[in-house]
Amino acid sequence: MSSLRSRTIRHRAVAGALALCLAAAACGDDDTTEAAGDDTPSTDAYCDVASAVNEQDGPPTDEQIGQLKDLAPEEISDDVASVADAIAAADGDLGKALGDDGISAALDRIDAYDVDTCGIEAGDEGGEDDGAAGDIDPAFAEYCAASAALDESEEAPTPEQFEELRTLAPDEISEEADIVVDALIASDFDFGTTFADPEVSAAVERIEAFEVESCGASPDEGDDEEDALVLEPTPGATLVPVSGVDFAFDGIPAEIPAGPVSFAFDNDGESAHEMFVARIGDGFTLDELLALDSEPTEEQAEEIGGTFGSPGDPTSYVNGDLEPGTYAVVCFIPGPGGKPHYELGMKTSFTVS
């Protein structure tokens, strides 16, 4: 993710498509029961719209949501309206909408209706190109939705979100969820220290494997810092050794010559740290960018690269061909009390000339 936002603590999951939001199944054809009366919405019409939404690649349009609310049979009209209104209130954030217990219950009732009335077996929704949404195990939909909401948030996860995940965690990963949440509580939600613990790291890996299998997430989905680590400098580049400590970057000079540069990052602290490097746009300051409520534009910040390390990890590198300007180095990992490391002092800038 090319942004000056919290990027390191992530949870793999996929938000449910509209199959889990409004219809949950591709509905039947002529064998469905049509409601009597000219003013009563047709079950066929409801199923047709729900099926079309379920099969499309993108999210539902406002028009489609309105059609589903208008066409929903009486048995589920209140539930469809509740789900649609929740999506609208969440500004289209399906993960946030699906994370609500009341909405989850409404979806269960919609699912049951689609199975009984539209003749679709549970789990058969969607076509072969539906992708991740069709791969979500219905038994874990509520957990997957809560995990997706956490993953999609631009803010650091809150203690309440982790407690919710612990509560919703299926038996298959309940032990792992306890390990992670208990460790976070013990460290006062110091993410860097917690995730540097090998036991916690192993638990997270097992949770991610479960989410790939049961939430429909692709093994390649998301950003995997360890897989992306660069372990060699650029040949002939200016070498800048950097030590990450709790909580600062040591070794970065005030000025670096333009051209190829390799930052050699070692974590010499007790917490996990990242080193994120970006060129600051002309007319902006690092503090101004960190104070933004949204991702900076390309004019405000240009990502050079980043790396990540737990204590004792081998040296990794951030390589870039730097043009003249002012550059930022930041660690976004949440630390004690959930504060990102940059708020504790782990940020700096340098000039390239």
C-alpha positions as CSV (number, residue, x, y, z in Angstrom):
1,M,0.0,0.0,0.0
2,S,1.6,3.2,-1.1
3,S,0.6,5.5,1.7
4,L,1.8,7.2,4.9
5,R,-0.8,5.2,6.9
6,S,-0.7,2.3,9.3
7,R,0.4,-0.6,7.0
8,T,1.9,-3.3,9.1
9,I,-0.7,-5.0,11.2
10,R,-3.1,-6.7,8.8
11,H,-5.6,-9.5,8.8
12,R,-6.4,-11.5,5.7
13,A,-10.0,-11.8,4.9
14,V,-12.4,-10.9,2.2
15,A,-15.6,-8.9,2.6
16,G,-18.7,-10.7,1.5
17,A,-20.1,-9.7,-1.9
18,L,-23.7,-8.8,-2.2
19,A,-24.5,-12.5,-2.1
20,L,-23.8,-12.2,1.6
21,C,-25.1,-8.7,1.8
22,L,-28.6,-8.6,0.2
23,A,-29.4,-11.9,-1.4
24,A,-26.8,-14.6,-0.6
25,A,-27.8,-16.7,-3.6
26,A,-28.4,-16.7,-7.3
27,C,-32.1,-17.2,-7.3
28,G,-34.2,-19.7,-9.3
29,D,-36.2,-19.3,-12.5
30,D,-39.7,-20.2,-13.4
31,D,-40.2,-22.7,-10.6
32,T,-40.2,-20.1,-7.9
33,T,-43.5,-19.0,-6.4
34,E,-44.9,-15.7,-7.5
35,A,-46.8,-13.7,-5.0
36,A,-50.4,-13.0,-5.7
37,G,-51.8,-9.6,-6.4
38,D,-50.9,-6.9,-8.9
39,D,-49.3,-4.7,-6.2
40,T,-47.2,-7.5,-4.5
41,P,-43.6,-7.7,-5.6
42,S,-42.8,-10.8,-7.7
43,T,-40.5,-13.3,-6.1
44,D,-39.1,-13.9,-9.6
45,A,-38.3,-10.2,-10.0
46,Y,-36.5,-10.2,-6.6
47,C,-34.5,-13.2,-7.5
48,D,-33.6,-11.9,-10.9
49,V,-32.1,-8.7,-9.5
50,A,-30.4,-10.5,-6.6
51,S,-28.9,-12.9,-9.1
52,A,-27.6,-10.1,-11.4
53,V,-26.0,-8.4,-8.4
54,N,-24.5,-11.6,-7.2
55,E,-22.9,-12.4,-10.5
56,Q,-21.4,-9.0,-11.3
57,D,-17.8,-8.2,-10.5
58,G,-18.3,-4.9,-8.8
59,P,-20.3,-3.8,-5.7
60,P,-24.1,-3.1,-6.0
61,T,-25.2,0.2,-7.4
62,D,-27.5,2.5,-5.5
63,E,-30.2,1.6,-8.1
64,Q,-29.8,-2.1,-7.5
65,I,-30.0,-1.7,-3.8
66,G,-33.2,0.3,-4.2
67,Q,-34.6,-2.4,-6.5
68,L,-33.9,-5.1,-4.0
69,K,-35.6,-3.1,-1.2
70,D,-38.6,-2.5,-3.4
71,L,-38.9,-6.1,-4.6
72,A,-38.1,-8.0,-1.4
73,P,-40.9,-10.4,-0.5
74,E,-42.8,-9.6,2.7
75,E,-41.1,-12.4,4.6
76,I,-37.7,-10.7,4.3
77,S,-38.5,-7.1,3.4
78,D,-37.5,-5.8,6.8
79,D,-34.3,-7.7,6.8
80,V,-33.3,-6.6,3.3
81,A,-34.1,-3.0,4.2
82,S,-31.9,-3.3,7.3
83,V,-29.0,-4.7,5.4
84,A,-29.3,-2.1,2.6
85,D,-29.6,0.7,5.1
86,A,-26.5,-0.6,7.0
87,I,-24.5,-0.6,3.8
88,A,-25.6,2.9,3.0
89,A,-24.7,4.1,6.6
90,A,-21.3,2.4,6.3
91,D,-20.7,4.3,3.0
92,G,-20.4,1.0,1.1
93,D,-17.9,-0.5,3.6
94,L,-19.3,-4.1,3.4
95,G,-16.9,-5.3,6.1
96,K,-18.2,-2.7,8.6
97,A,-21.8,-3.4,7.7
98,L,-21.4,-7.2,8.0
99,G,-19.6,-6.9,11.3
100,D,-22.9,-5.8,13.1
101,D,-24.6,-8.7,15.0
102,G,-28.1,-7.5,14.0
103,I,-27.1,-7.4,10.3
104,S,-25.5,-10.8,10.5
105,A,-28.8,-12.2,11.9
106,A,-30.8,-10.5,9.1
107,L,-28.4,-12.1,6.6
108,D,-29.1,-15.5,8.1
109,R,-32.8,-15.1,7.6
110,I,-32.3,-13.9,4.0
111,D,-30.1,-16.9,3.4
112,A,-32.8,-19.3,4.7
113,Y,-35.4,-17.6,2.6
114,D,-33.3,-17.9,-0.6
115,V,-32.7,-21.6,0.1
116,D,-36.3,-22.4,0.9
117,T,-38.0,-20.2,-1.7
118,C,-35.5,-19.8,-4.5
119,G,-34.4,-23.4,-4.3
120,I,-30.7,-22.7,-4.0
121,E,-28.6,-25.0,-1.8
122,A,-26.6,-23.2,0.9
123,G,-23.1,-22.5,-0.3
124,D,-24.0,-22.8,-4.0
125,E,-24.4,-19.1,-4.6
126,G,-22.7,-17.4,-7.5
127,G,-21.0,-18.7,-10.6
128,E,-17.6,-20.1,-11.2
129,D,-16.1,-16.7,-11.6
130,D,-17.5,-15.2,-8.4
131,G,-14.0,-15.5,-6.8
132,A,-13.4,-14.9,-3.1
133,A,-17.0,-14.1,-2.1
134,G,-18.2,-17.5,-3.3
135,D,-15.4,-19.2,-1.3
136,I,-16.5,-17.9,2.1
137,D,-17.8,-20.7,4.3
138,P,-21.2,-19.5,5.5
139,A,-20.5,-20.9,9.0
140,F,-17.7,-18.4,9.4
141,A,-19.3,-15.4,7.6
142,E,-19.6,-13.3,10.7
143,Y,-16.0,-13.8,11.8
144,C,-14.8,-13.2,8.2
145,A,-16.8,-10.0,8.0
146,A,-15.4,-8.7,11.3
147,S,-11.8,-9.6,10.2
148,A,-12.4,-7.8,6.9
149,A,-13.7,-4.7,8.6
150,L,-10.5,-4.6,10.7
151,D,-8.3,-5.2,7.6
152,E,-10.0,-2.5,5.6
153,S,-9.8,0.2,8.3
154,E,-7.1,2.8,7.8
155,E,-6.8,3.2,11.5
156,A,-4.9,1.0,13.9
157,P,-7.1,-1.8,15.3
158,T,-8.8,-1.1,18.6
159,P,-8.9,-3.4,21.6
160,E,-12.6,-3.7,21.1
161,Q,-12.1,-5.0,17.5
162,F,-9.7,-7.7,18.8
163,E,-12.0,-8.7,21.5
164,E,-14.8,-9.0,18.9
165,L,-12.6,-11.3,16.8
166,R,-11.8,-13.4,19.8
167,T,-15.5,-13.8,20.6
168,L,-16.3,-14.7,17.0
169,A,-13.3,-16.9,16.4
170,P,-14.4,-20.4,15.3
171,D,-13.2,-23.4,17.4
172,E,-10.6,-24.1,14.7
173,I,-8.6,-20.9,15.7
174,S,-10.0,-20.0,19.1
175,E,-6.8,-21.0,20.8
176,E,-4.7,-18.9,18.4
177,A,-7.0,-15.9,18.9
178,D,-6.6,-16.2,22.6
179,I,-2.8,-16.2,22.2
180,V,-2.8,-13.1,20.1
181,V,-5.4,-11.1,22.1
182,D,-3.9,-12.1,25.5
183,A,-0.4,-11.0,24.3
184,L,-1.7,-7.7,23.1
185,I,-3.5,-7.0,26.4
186,A,-0.4,-7.9,28.4
187,S,1.7,-5.5,26.3
188,D,-0.8,-2.7,26.5
189,F,-1.4,-3.2,22.8
190,D,2.2,-2.7,21.8
191,F,1.9,-4.3,18.4
192,G,5.6,-4.2,17.7
193,T,6.6,-6.1,20.8
194,T,3.7,-8.5,20.6
195,F,4.2,-9.5,17.0
196,A,8.0,-9.9,17.6
197,D,7.1,-12.9,19.9
198,P,7.6,-16.1,17.9
199,E,4.6,-17.8,19.6
200,V,2.3,-14.9,18.6
201,S,3.8,-14.8,15.1
202,A,3.1,-18.5,14.7
203,A,-0.5,-18.1,15.9
204,V,-1.0,-15.3,13.4
205,E,0.2,-17.5,10.6
206,R,-2.3,-20.2,11.6
207,I,-5.1,-17.7,11.7
208,E,-4.1,-16.4,8.2
209,A,-4.1,-20.0,6.9
210,F,-7.6,-20.5,8.3
211,E,-8.8,-17.3,6.7
212,V,-7.4,-18.4,3.3
213,E,-9.2,-21.7,3.5
214,S,-12.5,-20.6,5.2
215,C,-12.9,-16.9,4.4
216,G,-12.0,-17.3,0.7
217,A,-8.8,-15.2,0.9
218,S,-6.2,-15.9,-1.7
219,P,-2.7,-16.9,-0.4
220,D,-1.3,-14.1,-2.5
221,E,-3.8,-11.5,-1.1
222,G,-2.6,-8.6,0.9
223,D,1.0,-7.4,1.5
224,D,3.4,-9.8,3.0
225,E,6.4,-7.8,4.3
226,E,8.6,-10.8,4.9
227,D,8.1,-12.2,1.4
228,A,8.9,-8.7,0.0
229,L,12.1,-8.1,2.0
230,V,15.1,-7.0,-0.1
231,L,18.2,-8.7,1.2
232,E,20.8,-7.2,-1.1
233,P,21.8,-3.6,-1.7
234,T,21.9,-2.0,-5.2
235,P,25.4,-2.5,-6.6
236,G,27.4,0.7,-6.6
237,A,24.7,2.6,-4.6
238,T,25.5,4.9,-1.7
239,L,25.2,2.6,1.4
240,V,23.4,4.1,4.5
241,P,23.4,1.8,7.5
242,V,20.3,2.4,9.7
243,S,19.6,1.1,13.1
244,G,16.0,0.8,14.3
245,V,15.8,1.3,18.1
246,D,12.9,1.9,20.6
247,F,11.9,4.5,19.3
248,A,14.2,6.2,16.7
249,F,16.2,5.7,13.5
250,D,19.9,5.9,14.2
251,G,22.4,6.5,11.4
252,I,20.5,8.5,8.9
253,P,22.5,11.6,7.9
254,A,20.9,15.0,7.4
255,E,22.0,15.0,3.7
256,I,22.5,12.2,1.2
257,P,23.8,12.6,-2.4
258,A,21.3,12.1,-5.3
259,G,21.4,8.9,-7.2
260,P,21.1,5.2,-6.2
261,V,20.9,4.7,-2.4
262,S,20.6,1.5,-0.3
263,F,19.5,1.9,3.3
264,A,20.7,-1.1,5.2
265,F,18.2,-1.6,8.0
266,D,18.9,-3.6,11.2
267,N,16.4,-3.8,14.1
268,D,18.5,-3.3,17.3
269,G,15.5,-2.6,19.5
270,E,13.2,-5.0,21.5
271,S,10.1,-4.3,19.3
272,A,9.3,-5.1,15.7
273,H,10.0,-2.0,13.5
274,E,9.5,-1.0,9.9
275,M,11.4,1.5,7.8
276,F,9.2,3.3,5.3
277,V,10.8,5.9,3.0
278,A,8.9,8.5,0.9
279,R,9.8,11.7,-0.9
280,I,7.8,14.6,0.6
281,G,6.1,16.8,-2.0
282,D,7.3,20.3,-2.4
283,G,5.5,22.7,0.0
284,F,4.6,20.0,2.5
285,T,6.2,18.8,5.7
286,L,6.3,15.4,7.3
287,D,4.1,16.4,10.2
288,E,1.5,17.8,7.8
289,L,1.4,14.4,5.9
290,L,1.1,12.4,9.2
291,A,-1.8,14.6,10.3
292,L,-3.8,13.9,7.1
293,D,-7.1,12.1,7.6
294,S,-6.7,10.4,4.2
295,E,-4.0,8.9,2.1
296,P,-1.7,11.5,0.7
297,T,-1.9,12.3,-3.0
298,E,1.0,11.6,-5.3
299,E,1.8,15.3,-5.2
300,Q,2.0,15.2,-1.4
301,A,4.2,12.0,-1.0
302,E,5.9,9.5,-3.3
303,E,6.7,6.1,-1.8
304,I,10.3,4.9,-2.3
305,G,10.0,1.7,-0.5
306,G,10.0,0.0,2.9
307,T,11.2,-2.9,4.9
308,F,10.4,-4.7,8.2
309,G,12.3,-6.4,10.9
310,S,11.9,-8.1,14.2
311,P,14.8,-8.1,16.7
312,G,17.6,-10.3,15.5
313,D,16.4,-10.5,11.9
314,P,19.0,-10.3,9.1
315,T,19.8,-6.9,7.5
316,S,17.3,-5.9,4.9
317,Y,17.4,-3.0,2.4
318,V,15.4,-0.2,1.0
319,N,16.8,0.6,-2.4
320,G,15.9,3.7,-4.4
321,D,17.2,6.1,-7.0
322,L,16.7,9.4,-5.1
323,E,16.2,12.7,-6.8
324,P,16.8,16.0,-5.0
325,G,14.2,16.9,-2.4
326,T,13.2,16.2,1.2
327,Y,12.5,12.6,2.3
328,A,10.7,11.0,5.3
329,V,11.5,7.9,7.2
330,V,8.7,6.6,9.4
331,C,7.7,3.5,11.4
332,F,3.9,3.1,11.5
333,I,3.7,0.0,13.8
334,P,1.4,0.6,16.8
335,G,3.4,0.6,20.0
336,P,2.5,1.0,23.7
337,G,-1.1,2.1,24.2
338,G,-1.7,1.5,20.5
339,K,0.2,4.7,19.6
340,P,2.1,4.3,16.3
341,H,5.9,4.3,16.7
342,Y,6.2,7.6,14.8
343,E,4.3,9.3,17.6
344,L,6.9,8.0,20.0
345,G,9.7,9.5,18.0
346,M,10.4,7.0,15.3
347,K,10.3,9.5,12.4
348,T,12.9,11.6,10.7
349,S,13.7,13.4,7.5
350,F,16.7,14.0,5.3
351,T,17.6,16.0,2.2
352,V,18.9,14.7,-1.1
353,S,21.0,17.2,-3.1
